Amino acid sequence: MPPTDDDEQTGVHCRLDELLLERGMTLTRLSEIVGVSIVNLSILKNDRAKAIRFSTLTAICAALECEIGELLVTA
């Protein structure tokens, strides 16, 4: 069976779990700070996101005091 869009890997890995752990922050707290639902952050954290708004990306990085390249890396 040929791969579908849902099966394609983006080649991008989100290090949200690692950054939260390093900073002693919970997903719930990050959700409160950036105004994004826990469900949507979980999708990002588990590398299941297909897109992310630049405003969300910059808000997450600001909250975690990191650069975009620390959050998103090539897999």
Secondary structure, DSSP 8 states (H G I E B T S, - for coil): ----GGG---SEEE-HHHHHHHHT--HHHHHHHHT--HHHHHHHHTT--S---HHHHHHHHHHHT--HHHHEEE-
